Amino acid sequence: QTQLVESGGGLVQPGGSLRLSCASSAAISTIDVMSWYRQAPGKERELVASIATSSSIYYADFVKGRFTISRDTAKNAQTLQMNMLEPEDTAVYYCRGDRVGDTYWGQGTQVTVSS
């Protein structure tokens, strides 16, 4: 069973930056797609960004130009660099990994953007 563990959340002021990391117990190269989702209070979980082993990358419109997703195969981790954070980015951020027939989730890390 692949385990994913997020880190890097916290409290930041509007306009600030945070870097989230997701460590995998399995080799990143064996996970077809790795993604970041988020869920704000009272809202459904939504896709933020994803990156495939082919290096194909997807960003939700609401983070384009502000967030950057990347994979580090040497560290078996993916990261989400978040810049120009807005209060609307406040949510629990989840790491997700997908292989054919299997989906793995991390436990989530809280990101709060507030002055």
Summary of the structure (lengths in Angstrom):
residues: 115
radius of gyration: 13.3
end to end distance: 39.9
largest distance: 42.5
contacts: 338
relative contact order: 0.33
helix: 8%
strand: 53%
